[in-house]
Amino acid sequence: MSATITPIVMPKWGLEMREGIVHDWLVAEGDRIEVGQPLVDVETDKISNSVEATDAGLLRRIVAQTGETLPVKALLGVLADSAVSDADIDAYVAAFEVPEVGAGEEDSGPAYDYAELDGIRVRYARRGPDDGNAVVFIHGFGGDLNNWLFNLDPVAEKHPVIALDLPAHGQTTVQLAGATLKDMAAFVGRFLDAIGIASAHLVGHSMGGGIAAQLALDAPDRVRSLALIDSAGFGDEINLDYINGFIHAESRRELKPVAALLFADADLVSRQLLDDLLKYKRLDGVTEALETLSTQLFAGGRQAEQPGKALGSFGKPVLLVWGQADQVIPSHHAAAAPAGAQVTVLEGAGHMPQMEKASEVNTLLRKHLDT
């Protein structure tokens, strides 16, 4: 029976997700489902996203109802051929058991690893196979590796994936390794040495995109390709009101309108997202570190370093993705992409398209890496 029945289950987005709240179903029983098709909107304590079909088939049963809070791997629905009887589907649903969180080979080992270099303890995550060309994700100003919540596992299906917290960000030691893109690119290079990565594909967001571009210029033999998302380093403008607002906000009330600038849909700014940001910002030394970075990189609302404009000499694949509604770094900066780069501007996305339009971004990343 089970050979002809395929479950749709609550996904695990990121390393910390334990449950999700079911919102609107985007399909109906009896619909023919294609791989990659959005099926149902789910809200986590971080952000909302759509569960995509990993298998094709006929949607025979919607099990999870709107408003239900369900654990990771809980049964959401059932795909089955029309030849499968309703009684068989009833029996399958009744017998389905939710695996324990952490059960299964893909969840074995610690959620995070740590590397010590330059007196800084760096938190990072590894996902995916043990062999192949690594893909390294670099977050932006004030972010951490959880900014790649919806992207690590889809890329890790084929590639070894590594995401790190930059110095003075996330759970890495609150100590800068220099405040220029060149300094931070050199630090990322030393981090790769510390974990045994000779060369990698780099995926960078915002300031992390500028860091990735700088590393590609300074050590091109270490960088196999670049995928840059709403990247710093391609033009002058940056929203200094956002930067200063983020640095100095001390409460949910002050931080919420600032965080809303990151998204085209301001409703994505959840209470948990604000609490996580405030928890980070209250760490000793964080405000001073962010102020140092802002003064060095973004004084007067102008980007001091623009390595993206020099990528014409890189000579390897470059993907640029931008949210059309970006209120932090304007999407017209994508016009400075090097000749031959693939450029995609996503409608309905702001400065965080890897979260707001995760499906589209993941499709672009997988195609870029396969090429």
N, C-alpha and C positions, 0 to 999 in steps of 0.2 A: 504493500500500500504506500509506504513512505517514499518509495522510489519515484512515484508519479506525483507526489505532493511536495511543493517547495515552500518553506516558511519565509515570511517577511518579518524581520525581528528589529527590535530597538537597537540602533547602531551605538557604537562607542566612539564618540567624537573626542579626541584628545585623550590624555593620560589620566585625567581626574574624573571624568564623567561616570556617574553611577546610576542616574535615572533621568527620565525626560517626561514632559507633560505633552500628551497628544492634543494637537489643535485640529485644524481642518484637514479632512481627507480631500485630496486633489483629484481622485479617481473614484469610480463607483464599481460595485460588484458587477461582473460581466464584461468589464473593459479588458481589451487585449493590451498587455503591458510590454513595453520595450526596455531593454537594458539602458540604464541611465535616466529613465523617466522619473520625475518627481512624483512621489506617491502621497505623502502626508507631511504636514508641518509639525515639527516637534520643538518644544521650548526646553532648553537646559538652563542651569543657573548662570550660564555665561551669555547665551544668545540663542535666537531661534534659527532653525534651518530646516530644509526639506530632506526627508529620507528618500533616497533614490533607489530604484530597482537595480539589484545586482544580477537578476535573472529575468528572462523573458517568459511570458506565459499568460494564462487567463486568470484574472482575479476572481476567485470563487467565493472568498469569505473575508470580510472585514471583521476582525476580532476586537481590536482596541477601539474604544469609544472616545469621542471628544471629551476632554477634561480629565481623562485618566492619567495618573502618574504611575509609570511603569519602570522597572529596572532595565538596565542594559541586557540585551538578548531576549527580552520578553517577546512573546508572539504578538505581532501587530495585524497580520493578515496571512492569507494562504493563496498560493497559486496552484492550480491543478487543471489538467485536461478535462474537457467536458465529459469524457468517459468515466471519470471518477465520480462515484455516487456521493450524494449529500451525507449519507450515513458514514461513509469512509472518512469524509472531511470532519464530521462531528467527532468521530472516534480519535482522529489525529489531534484535533484541538483539545479534547478532553485529556489525552495522554501526554500532551506537550509539557515538558519540564524546563523551567528556566535554569540554564547552567549558572553555577556560582560565579560571581565576579572574580576574575583572575584564573578561572578554569580555562584550559585550552592552551595550546602551544604558543599562540600569538601573544598571550599575556604573561608568559613566563619571564622570570628575571625582574630586577628592580625597575620601577617606573623611570627613575632618573639615575644618571651617573654624574661623577664629579671629577674634574681635573684641576690640579694645582699648577699654576705657572705665574711667574712674576709677583708672587705673594698674593695672588688672587685665586680664590676657589670658584671655579666656573661650573655652574649647573648645566647639564645638557641631557638630551633624550636621544635614544637610538631606537629606530624601528626598521622593519623590513629584513630582507635576506642578509646573510653575512658576507656575500661576495658581490662583485659588480662595482660600478662607478658610483661613489657616494654622492648624495644630494644634500647640501648643507643650507639650512634655512637661517636667515639673519633678520631679526626683527628691527623695528624702528625706535625712535626717541620715546622714552617712557614706557616701552612695551616689554614683552618677554616672550618666551617660546610658546606660550598659550595663544599668542596671536595667530598661530598656525593650527588652531584647534581642529579645523575641518579639512586640513590639507595634508597632514603628515601621513595618515594611514592610506589614503588613496594613492599617493605617490609611492609609499612603501610596499605596495602590492608587487612592484617590479624592481625597486631600487633600494639600496641601503640609504636610510634617511637619518640625518643628524640635525637637531635644532638646539641652539644654545641660548642662554641668557648672557647678553653682553655685560662687561664690567659696569657696576653700579646700576644694574637692572635685574628685575626678577629676583631670583634667589642666589645670584652671583654676588660675591663680596662687594660692598659699597665702596669701591675704590676705582677711579678711572685709570685706564692705561693710556693716557694721553687724550686730548680733546679734539684732535683733528681727524678727518676721515683717513688720512694717511697713517696716523698713529693707530687708529682702531683696525684698519685693514692689516697692518703688521701684526697686531695682537691676534686677529683671527688666523693669520698664517701660522703663528706660533702655537695657537690652540690646535690647529690641524696636525702640526708636528707632534704635539703632546699625545694625541689620540691615534696617531699612526696613519694619517690620511695624506698621501702624497699629492693628490690632485682631486678636484671635485667639481661637480656642477653647483653653482651658487644661485640661490633664490633669495632675493633681498627685498624688503619692504621699507619704503620711506627712507629714513636715515640708513637703514640696513642695506638699501639698494645702492646708496652712495658708497658705503663701505665695500660692497661687493664689486662695484665698478672700479673703485680705486685699487683693490687687490688684483683685479684683472689687468690693470695697467702696470702695476708694480711687479707682479709675478705671474705673467701670462701662462707660464708652464704649469702653474698650479690650478688654473681655472679652465675647465673643459667647456663650459658654456655659462651664460648669464640669463636669468629670468628676473626682471626687475618690475616691481609692482608699486605704482604711485611713488616713484623713486625720487629721492633727493639727487641733486647733481646734474640736472638737465636745464636749469634756468635760474633766473634771479629770485623770483617771488617765493615767499613762504608766509603763511599766516602767523604773524608774530603775536596776534591776540590769542590764538589757540595755544601757542607755545607758552606764553606768559600765564595765561589762564590755567593751563595744566600745572605749571610749576607751583603756583601760589594758591590754588583752591584748597580749602581746608575742611570742607564739609560736602555732603551730598548735594545740598542746595547750590553751592558754588560750582561744584564739579559737573553737575548734570548738563547745563547748557554748553559747557566746554566739550565734554565727551560727545554731545550730540553733533558737533561739527565733524566728527569722524565718519558719520553715516548719512546716506541719502534718506534713510528712514530712521528718524530720531527715536521711534518707539523701541528700537533695538537696544537702547541704553537701559539695561536692567539694573535693579537695586544691587544685585550681586556683583555686576560689573563695576559699579561705582564703589562698592565696599572693597573689592579686590584692589582697585586703583588707590584708594585711600590708605589701605593697609600698607601698600608698597611705599607710598609717599611719606608715611609717618616714620619710616626707618631712619635712624640717625645717619645724616650725611647725604641723603638722597636729594633734598632740595638744593644743597650746595653743588652737588655733582651735576644736576640738571641745569642749574644756572651757569655753570662753567661751560657746559656743552653749548647752551644757547648763545652765550657771549662769543664763543669761538666760531660757531658754525652759522648763526643766524642773526648776527647783530644788525639792527636797523631794518629787520624784515627782508634781508637779502642773503642769499646763500653764498657763503664765502668760497666754498669749493664746489666745482662743477665737473667732476671727472666723467660724467656721462657724455659730455660734449666731445671728449677725446677718444671715444670708443671706436672710432673709425679705424684705428690701428690695431684693434684687438684681433680681428680676423676669424673669430669663432662665432657660433650661433648666439644671437641675442634676441630675447623675447621681452617686449615692453607691454605691460598691461596697466591701464589706468581707469579709474572710476570717473565717468563723465562729470559727475556732480561733486568732485573732490573740492572741499572748502579749505584744505590745508596747503596742498601743492597743486596748482591748477593743471588741468588735463592738457592744455595746449603745450605744455613742456614736452609732450610726447613727440612734437614736431622736430625736436633736436635729436631724435634717434639716429644711430649710424646707418649708413646705406646698407641695405640688405637685411636689416632687422625686421622681425615680425612685430607689428604694432596693433594692439586691440584696445579700443576704448569702449567700456561697458556702460550702457545706459542703466539708469536706476541704481547706480553704485556711487559711493563717496570715496573717502580715503582708505577704506578697509574692504576692498572688493573680495579679498581672499576669505572674508567672513560673510559679507553681504551677498556676494554672487559666487559662493564656493563651487558650485557645480561647473559654472563656466570657466572659472579659474583653474580648477583641477583638470578639466578637459584640455585647456591650453597647455598646462604644465606637462601633462602626460604626452601630448603630441610633440611638444618641444623636446622633451627628453628622449623620446623614441627616435626622433630625427637625429 
